[in-house]
Amino acid sequence: DDIEMALANGRYTIGLLALDEFEMIATTYHNERYDEEDFLSLFRHTIQHRPPFKVMLAGSQTLDEFQKWASYLINVQVVKIGYLTAEENRQLVERPIQNFALQYEAEASQRVLALTRGHPALVQLLCYEIVTLKNDQDTGLRRRVSIADVEAAATKALVGGSFFFLDIQQNQLNAPALSLLRVMAARGEGALVSRSGLANQIPHTGDVEQTLALLLRRDVVEAVDNGYRFQVELIRRWFAQTS
């Protein structure tokens, strides 16, 4: 109250309350650490009655998966974070800072995009591994990135970014979805798998359509022509190696 009164009576945005992994509220509530409704009511009251304070809730699950919270989040605007464009990806890879000393061969820069699809976290992860790899090379090789460097860094990224991939595996998907992904991952990079092919491979996973809907909603796979494939190659490689 004192802060809001002191700063122009609410004419300016003066505070941002950011809460990551918002869906964990449900888990904490079920563990009886606090009352879920009181917590959500606090957010709703802040959004409605304290304009200078903004609330940002981030998570991997969509609000339609938490329909019971709809009345508390009625004024929330949903913003989906997607992939970087090809140009945005190129800028982040090749020019993350001014006068960046590392030069990418055109094919190497394109390979980063092919492996990550411009997923912001994975581009950062892969480029970190590339820089680390180049720093360990002889000075004559250190300034230029080849496709071989990108592939070597991709292998390291699966280890260095294991918590990212484990979150998908353990917190975002169910057992039938994981079974489908492992079948798809084994087919190789860019492979399309038909719905009937998935149903034949995994006859006991229940409703394949429902499982595919979950994978599509999570942006793990995409529908292409008459089949399905992984959206991101690095994620496919993770599931291929953990099959």
C-alpha positions as CSV (number, residue, x, y, z in Angstrom):
1,D,0.0,0.0,0.0
2,D,2.8,2.4,0.9
3,I,4.7,1.8,-2.3
4,E,1.6,2.2,-4.4
5,M,0.7,5.5,-2.7
6,A,4.2,6.9,-2.9
7,L,4.6,6.4,-6.7
8,A,2.1,8.5,-8.5
9,N,-1.0,6.9,-7.2
10,G,-0.9,4.0,-9.6
11,R,-0.2,5.9,-12.8
12,Y,2.8,3.8,-13.6
13,T,3.7,0.2,-13.5
14,I,6.0,-0.1,-10.5
15,G,6.2,-3.8,-9.9
16,L,6.3,-7.2,-11.6
17,L,5.5,-10.4,-9.7
18,A,6.9,-13.2,-11.8
19,L,6.1,-16.8,-10.9
20,D,7.7,-19.7,-12.9
21,E,6.4,-23.2,-13.0
22,F,3.0,-21.9,-12.1
23,E,1.4,-25.4,-12.3
24,M,3.4,-26.5,-9.2
25,I,0.8,-24.6,-7.2
26,A,-1.5,-27.7,-7.5
27,T,1.2,-30.0,-6.2
28,T,2.1,-27.8,-3.3
29,Y,-1.6,-27.5,-2.4
30,H,-2.1,-31.2,-2.4
31,N,0.8,-31.5,0.0
32,E,-1.2,-29.2,2.3
33,R,1.4,-26.5,2.6
34,Y,-1.1,-23.7,2.0
35,D,-4.6,-23.1,0.8
36,E,-4.8,-23.1,-3.0
37,E,-7.9,-20.9,-3.2
38,D,-6.4,-18.2,-1.0
39,F,-3.3,-18.1,-3.1
40,L,-5.2,-17.8,-6.3
41,S,-7.5,-15.2,-4.8
42,L,-4.4,-13.1,-4.0
43,F,-3.4,-13.1,-7.6
44,R,-6.9,-12.2,-8.8
45,H,-7.1,-9.3,-6.4
46,T,-3.7,-8.0,-7.4
47,I,-4.6,-8.1,-11.1
48,Q,-8.0,-6.5,-10.6
49,H,-7.3,-3.9,-8.0
50,R,-3.6,-3.0,-8.1
51,P,-3.0,-1.8,-11.7
52,P,0.6,-0.6,-11.0
53,F,1.6,-4.2,-10.2
54,K,1.7,-6.7,-13.0
55,V,1.6,-10.5,-12.5
56,M,3.4,-12.8,-14.9
57,L,2.8,-16.6,-14.6
58,A,5.0,-18.9,-16.6
59,G,4.6,-22.7,-17.1
60,S,4.7,-25.5,-19.6
61,Q,1.0,-26.4,-19.2
62,T,-1.8,-24.5,-20.8
63,L,-4.6,-22.9,-18.8
64,D,-7.2,-25.2,-20.4
65,E,-5.6,-28.0,-18.3
66,F,-6.5,-26.0,-15.2
67,Q,-10.1,-25.3,-15.9
68,K,-10.9,-25.2,-12.2
69,W,-8.8,-22.1,-11.9
70,A,-10.7,-20.2,-14.6
71,S,-12.6,-17.9,-12.3
72,Y,-9.3,-16.8,-10.6
73,L,-7.5,-16.1,-13.9
74,I,-10.4,-14.6,-15.9
75,N,-8.4,-11.4,-16.6
76,V,-5.2,-13.2,-17.6
77,Q,-3.9,-12.8,-21.1
78,V,-2.3,-15.9,-22.5
79,V,0.9,-15.4,-24.5
80,K,2.4,-18.5,-26.2
81,I,6.2,-18.5,-26.5
82,G,7.1,-20.0,-29.8
83,Y,10.2,-20.7,-31.8
84,L,12.7,-18.0,-33.1
85,T,12.4,-17.2,-36.8
86,A,15.3,-18.2,-39.1
87,E,16.6,-14.7,-39.0
88,E,16.3,-14.4,-35.2
89,N,18.0,-17.7,-34.8
90,R,20.9,-16.6,-37.1
91,Q,21.4,-13.4,-35.2
92,L,21.5,-15.2,-31.8
93,V,23.9,-17.8,-33.1
94,E,26.2,-15.6,-35.2
95,R,25.9,-12.2,-33.5
96,P,25.0,-12.7,-29.8
97,I,27.1,-9.7,-29.0
98,Q,28.8,-7.0,-31.0
99,N,32.1,-7.9,-32.6
100,F,31.5,-11.6,-31.8
101,A,34.8,-13.3,-32.8
102,L,33.4,-16.8,-33.6
103,Q,32.5,-17.3,-37.3
104,Y,30.1,-19.9,-38.5
105,E,30.2,-21.6,-41.8
106,A,26.8,-21.1,-43.5
107,E,26.0,-24.8,-43.3
108,A,26.9,-24.9,-39.6
109,S,24.6,-22.0,-38.7
110,Q,21.8,-23.7,-40.6
111,R,22.5,-26.9,-38.8
112,V,22.0,-25.2,-35.4
113,L,18.5,-24.2,-36.6
114,A,17.8,-27.7,-37.9
115,L,18.7,-29.3,-34.6
116,T,16.8,-26.7,-32.4
117,R,14.1,-25.3,-34.7
118,G,14.9,-22.0,-33.0
119,H,13.8,-23.2,-29.6
120,P,15.3,-20.3,-27.5
121,A,16.5,-22.5,-24.6
122,L,18.0,-25.1,-26.9
123,V,19.7,-22.6,-29.2
124,Q,21.3,-21.1,-26.1
125,L,22.3,-24.6,-24.8
126,L,23.8,-25.7,-28.1
127,C,25.7,-22.5,-28.7
128,Y,27.1,-22.7,-25.2
129,E,28.4,-26.2,-25.9
130,I,29.8,-25.0,-29.3
131,V,31.7,-22.1,-27.6
132,T,33.1,-24.5,-24.9
133,L,34.2,-26.9,-27.6
134,K,35.9,-24.3,-29.7
135,N,37.8,-22.9,-26.6
136,D,39.4,-26.3,-26.1
137,Q,40.6,-26.5,-29.7
138,D,43.9,-25.3,-31.2
139,T,44.1,-21.6,-32.0
140,G,44.1,-22.3,-35.7
141,L,40.7,-24.0,-35.5
142,R,39.1,-22.0,-32.7
143,R,37.6,-19.1,-34.6
144,R,35.4,-21.0,-37.2
145,V,32.5,-23.4,-36.6
146,S,31.9,-26.3,-38.9
147,I,29.0,-28.8,-39.1
148,A,31.3,-31.3,-37.4
149,D,31.6,-28.9,-34.4
150,V,27.9,-28.5,-34.2
151,E,27.3,-32.2,-34.2
152,A,29.9,-32.7,-31.5
153,A,28.4,-30.0,-29.4
154,A,24.9,-31.5,-29.9
155,T,26.0,-34.7,-28.3
156,K,27.3,-32.7,-25.3
157,A,24.1,-30.7,-25.1
158,L,22.1,-33.8,-24.5
159,V,24.1,-34.3,-21.3
160,G,24.5,-30.6,-20.3
161,G,20.8,-30.0,-20.9
162,S,19.5,-33.2,-19.3
163,F,17.3,-31.3,-16.8
164,F,15.5,-29.6,-19.7
165,F,14.8,-33.0,-21.4
166,L,13.9,-34.7,-18.1
167,D,11.3,-32.0,-17.4
168,I,9.5,-33.0,-20.6
169,Q,9.8,-36.7,-19.9
170,Q,8.8,-36.6,-16.2
171,N,6.6,-33.6,-15.8
172,Q,4.8,-32.9,-19.1
173,L,3.9,-36.3,-20.5
174,N,2.2,-39.5,-19.4
175,A,3.3,-43.1,-20.0
176,P,1.4,-43.7,-23.2
177,A,2.9,-40.5,-24.7
178,L,6.4,-41.6,-23.8
179,S,5.8,-44.9,-25.4
180,L,4.7,-43.3,-28.6
181,L,7.7,-40.9,-28.6
182,R,10.2,-43.7,-28.2
183,V,8.7,-45.5,-31.2
184,M,8.9,-42.3,-33.3
185,A,12.4,-41.4,-32.0
186,A,13.8,-44.8,-33.2
187,R,12.8,-44.0,-36.8
188,G,15.5,-41.4,-37.2
189,E,15.8,-37.7,-37.9
190,G,12.8,-36.2,-39.7
191,A,10.9,-39.5,-40.0
192,L,7.2,-39.4,-40.4
193,V,5.1,-42.1,-38.6
194,S,1.5,-42.7,-39.5
195,R,-1.2,-42.9,-36.9
196,S,-2.0,-46.5,-37.9
197,G,1.7,-47.3,-37.6
198,L,1.8,-45.9,-34.0
199,A,-1.4,-47.9,-33.1
200,N,0.1,-51.1,-34.5
201,Q,3.4,-50.6,-32.7
202,I,1.8,-49.8,-29.3
203,P,-1.5,-51.7,-29.2
204,H,-2.0,-51.3,-25.4
205,T,-1.5,-47.6,-24.8
206,G,-5.2,-46.8,-24.9
207,D,-6.6,-44.0,-27.0
208,V,-3.9,-43.1,-29.5
209,E,-5.8,-40.0,-30.6
210,Q,-5.9,-38.7,-27.1
211,T,-2.2,-39.4,-26.6
212,L,-1.3,-37.6,-29.9
213,A,-3.4,-34.7,-28.8
214,L,-1.3,-34.3,-25.7
215,L,1.9,-34.5,-27.7
216,L,0.6,-31.9,-30.1
217,R,-0.5,-29.6,-27.3
218,R,2.9,-29.8,-25.7
219,D,4.6,-29.0,-29.1
220,V,6.6,-32.1,-29.0
221,V,5.3,-33.5,-32.3
222,E,3.6,-32.0,-35.3
223,A,1.2,-33.4,-37.9
224,V,2.7,-33.4,-41.4
225,D,0.8,-34.7,-44.4
226,N,-0.5,-38.1,-43.2
227,G,1.9,-38.6,-40.4
228,Y,3.6,-37.3,-37.3
229,R,7.1,-36.3,-36.5
230,F,9.2,-34.6,-33.8
231,Q,9.2,-30.9,-33.9
232,V,12.7,-30.6,-32.5
233,E,15.6,-32.9,-33.5
234,L,17.5,-32.5,-30.2
235,I,14.4,-33.7,-28.3
236,R,14.0,-36.6,-30.7
237,R,17.7,-37.6,-30.0
238,W,17.0,-37.4,-26.3
239,F,14.2,-39.9,-26.5
240,A,16.1,-42.1,-29.0
241,Q,19.0,-42.5,-26.5
242,T,16.7,-43.2,-23.6
243,S,14.6,-45.8,-25.3
